[in-house]
Amino acid sequence: MKTFLQTALTAAKSAAEDIMCYYRGDFKIELKADQTPVTVADRRAEEIISGILLDAFPDHGFYGEESGKKQADADYLWLVDPIDGTKSFVGGYGMFSTQIALMHRGELVLGVSSAPAQGELAWAVRGSGAELDGVALQVRDISTLADASVSTGNLRTLARSDKWANLGRITAEVNRIRGYGDYYHYHRLAAGQVDAVIESDVNILDIAALYVIVTEAGGLFTDLQGRPIGLDTTSVLAASPGLHPLLLEILND
């Protein structure tokens, strides 16, 4: 796993250098079929990452946001979003990141989350803890809603459902609500600076690396129904262990 981690960190750092050459620059913006933006920086970063990873581990599979799946049935599968938060990147503010995760036979075992505009680099390996810029991460030990800080992200599906009122109940009970979104609130959760993250509209490439980081920092990380994270996951409830069951019960009441 040490070799996997060092290679993933090298890929993230190499991609970051290229991404920052384009950041706040003049580049063409295209719309994908789902109407989300993509740029030359997204595509180049994914090419850099896939080149480094697959040169080092040619028998591994690769699942990239821009290029799709290659050898997806391999025992080891790399999951990569070269720029998670392309709208932020295009808008010229730094709430974007590069997400690199490794899945072994269906289990997420490694995660690297690089946010070059904010100068944050987090990583974790299953069973070895999590770090942010070399500092060990640990979720906060908290089990009361009244003391909790909860951050929300993409909520469109939740807002359109009959469970929207349940989020209102949580809002009324917790100490504070934040809307950090993207990689940022997962880094803060792992560092013990917020206590829970709720999102209803994500894909596995957005959260795979962050799942490993948060769980290795001691957090619980499921979808909004309490199901394990997998390739088909589209929602998140991540929290300190004392809060997760309380929030899960309210959201699914």
C-alpha positions in Angstrom: 0.0 0.0 0.0 2.9 2.4 0.6 3.9 2.2 -3.1 0.3 2.8 -4.1 0.0 5.8 -1.9 3.3 7.4 -3.0 2.3 6.9 -6.6 -1.1 8.4 -6.1 0.5 11.4 -4.3 2.9 11.9 -7.2 0.0 11.8 -9.6 -2.0 14.3 -7.5 0.9 16.7 -7.3 1.8 16.5 -11.0 -1.9 17.1 -11.9 -2.0 20.1 -9.5 0.9 21.8 -11.2 -0.8 21.5 -14.5 -4.2 22.6 -13.2 -2.8 25.7 -11.6 -1.3 26.7 -14.9 -4.8 27.1 -16.2 -6.5 28.4 -13.0 -7.9 31.9 -13.6 -6.6 31.8 -17.1 -8.1 31.9 -20.6 -9.5 28.5 -21.6 -12.4 27.1 -23.5 -15.4 25.8 -21.5 -17.5 23.0 -22.9 -20.7 21.4 -21.6 -21.0 17.6 -21.3 -24.2 15.7 -21.9 -25.3 16.3 -18.3 -24.8 20.1 -18.8 -21.8 20.2 -16.4 -18.7 22.1 -17.6 -15.5 20.5 -18.7 -12.2 22.2 -19.6 -8.9 21.3 -21.1 -7.5 21.4 -17.5 -9.9 18.5 -16.5 -8.9 16.4 -19.5 -5.1 17.1 -19.2 -5.2 16.4 -15.4 -6.9 13.1 -15.9 -4.4 12.1 -18.7 -1.5 13.0 -16.3 -3.0 11.0 -13.5 -3.9 7.9 -15.6 -0.5 8.0 -17.2 1.3 7.9 -13.9 -0.9 5.3 -12.3 -1.2 2.9 -15.2 2.5 3.2 -16.1 3.2 2.1 -12.5 0.4 -0.5 -12.3 -0.5 -1.7 -15.8 -2.7 -4.5 -14.5 -5.0 -2.1 -12.6 -8.3 -0.8 -13.8 -9.1 2.9 -14.2 -12.4 4.8 -13.8 -12.1 8.5 -14.7 -14.6 11.3 -14.7 -13.6 12.3 -18.3 -12.5 9.0 -19.8 -14.8 6.4 -18.2 -13.8 2.9 -17.3 -10.9 0.8 -18.4 -10.3 -2.8 -17.2 -13.1 -2.1 -14.6 -13.1 -5.8 -13.6 -9.5 -5.7 -12.4 -8.8 -6.6 -8.8 -7.5 -3.0 -8.3 -9.5 -0.1 -9.7 -8.4 3.5 -9.5 -11.3 6.0 -9.2 -10.4 9.6 -10.3 -12.1 12.9 -10.6 -9.4 15.2 -12.0 -11.2 18.4 -11.0 -14.1 17.9 -8.6 -15.8 21.3 -8.6 -15.2 22.4 -12.2 -17.7 25.2 -11.7 -15.6 26.6 -8.9 -12.5 26.2 -11.1 -14.2 28.0 -14.0 -15.5 30.7 -11.6 -12.0 31.4 -10.3 -12.5 30.5 -6.7 -10.6 27.7 -5.0 -13.3 25.2 -3.9 -12.2 22.5 -6.3 -10.0 19.4 -5.8 -8.5 16.4 -7.4 -9.8 13.1 -6.1 -7.9 9.8 -6.4 -9.0 6.6 -4.7 -8.1 2.9 -5.0 -10.7 0.1 -4.7 -9.6 -3.5 -4.1 -12.2 -6.1 -5.0 -15.0 -3.7 -4.1 -13.5 -2.2 -1.0 -12.1 1.4 -1.0 -8.6 1.1 0.5 -6.8 4.4 -0.3 -7.7 8.0 -0.9 -5.9 11.2 -1.9 -7.7 14.6 -1.9 -5.7 17.5 -3.4 -7.0 21.0 -3.3 -4.1 23.0 -4.9 -5.8 26.5 -4.8 -6.3 26.2 -1.1 -3.0 24.4 -0.4 -4.5 21.3 1.2 -3.5 17.7 0.6 -5.2 14.9 2.5 -4.6 11.2 2.3 -5.5 7.9 3.9 -4.8 4.2 3.6 -7.1 1.6 5.1 -5.9 0.6 8.6 -3.2 3.3 8.7 -5.1 6.5 9.6 -5.6 9.8 7.7 -3.4 12.9 7.4 -3.9 16.5 6.2 -0.6 18.1 5.2 1.2 15.7 7.5 -1.0 16.2 10.5 -3.0 13.2 11.8 -6.8 13.6 11.4 -9.4 12.7 13.9 -13.2 13.4 13.9 -14.6 15.1 17.0 -16.0 13.0 19.8 -19.5 14.3 20.0 -22.9 12.6 20.5 -25.4 15.5 21.0 -27.2 17.4 18.2 -27.3 20.6 20.2 -23.4 20.8 20.1 -23.1 19.7 16.5 -22.0 21.6 13.4 -23.5 20.1 10.2 -22.4 21.0 6.7 -24.6 20.4 3.6 -23.7 20.1 -0.1 -25.7 19.2 -3.1 -29.3 18.8 -1.9 -31.5 19.0 -5.0 -32.9 15.4 -4.7 -33.5 15.7 -1.0 -35.2 19.1 -1.5 -37.6 17.5 -3.9 -38.5 14.6 -1.6 -40.8 14.1 1.3 -37.7 14.0 3.6 -36.9 17.7 3.1 -38.8 18.5 6.4 -36.5 16.0 8.2 -33.5 18.1 7.3 -35.4 21.1 8.7 -35.8 19.2 12.0 -32.0 18.7 12.1 -31.4 22.4 11.3 -33.6 23.3 14.2 -31.7 21.1 16.7 -28.0 21.4 15.8 -25.7 24.2 17.0 -24.9 25.5 13.5 -25.4 24.7 9.8 -22.8 25.3 7.2 -22.7 24.8 3.4 -19.1 24.3 2.7 -19.7 21.7 0.0 -17.3 19.7 -2.3 -14.1 18.4 -0.7 -13.9 21.1 1.9 -16.5 19.9 4.4 -15.1 16.4 4.3 -11.6 17.7 5.2 -13.2 19.7 8.0 -15.1 16.7 9.2 -12.0 14.5 9.3 -10.2 17.3 11.1 -12.9 17.6 13.8 -13.9 21.1 12.7 -17.5 20.1 11.6 -19.3 17.1 12.8 -21.4 15.9 9.9 -21.9 16.2 6.2 -25.2 15.7 4.3 -25.5 15.5 0.5 -28.1 13.9 -1.7 -26.6 14.4 -5.2 -23.0 13.0 -5.6 -21.3 10.2 -7.5 -18.7 7.8 -6.4 -15.8 9.7 -8.1 -16.7 12.8 -5.9 -16.5 10.9 -2.6 -14.4 7.7 -2.9 -11.2 9.2 -1.7 -13.0 11.3 0.9 -14.7 8.2 2.2 -11.3 6.6 3.0 -10.1 9.8 4.6 -13.1 10.3 6.8 -13.4 6.7 7.9 -9.7 6.5 8.7 -10.2 9.6 10.8 -12.8 7.7 12.8 -16.0 8.9 11.1 -18.9 6.9 9.8 -19.8 7.3 6.2 -22.9 5.8 4.5 -25.5 7.0 2.1 -28.6 8.8 3.4 -30.4 5.4 3.9 -27.5 4.0 5.9 -26.2 1.8 3.1 -22.5 1.1 2.5 -20.7 3.2 0.0 -20.2 1.6 -3.5 -19.9 2.4 -7.1 -23.6 3.3 -7.4 -23.8 5.6 -4.3 -25.5 8.9 -5.0 -25.9 10.4 -1.5 -23.9 10.8 1.7 -24.4 10.9 5.5 -20.9 11.2 7.0 -20.5 12.0 10.7 -18.8 11.3 14.0 -19.8 7.9 15.3 -21.9 9.4 18.1 -24.0 11.6 15.7 -24.4 9.4 12.7 -27.2 7.1 14.1 -29.1 10.2 15.4 -29.0 12.0 12.1 -29.8 8.8 10.2 -32.9 8.2 12.3 -34.2 11.7 11.8 -33.5 11.8 8.1 -35.4 8.5 7.6 -38.2 9.1 10.0 
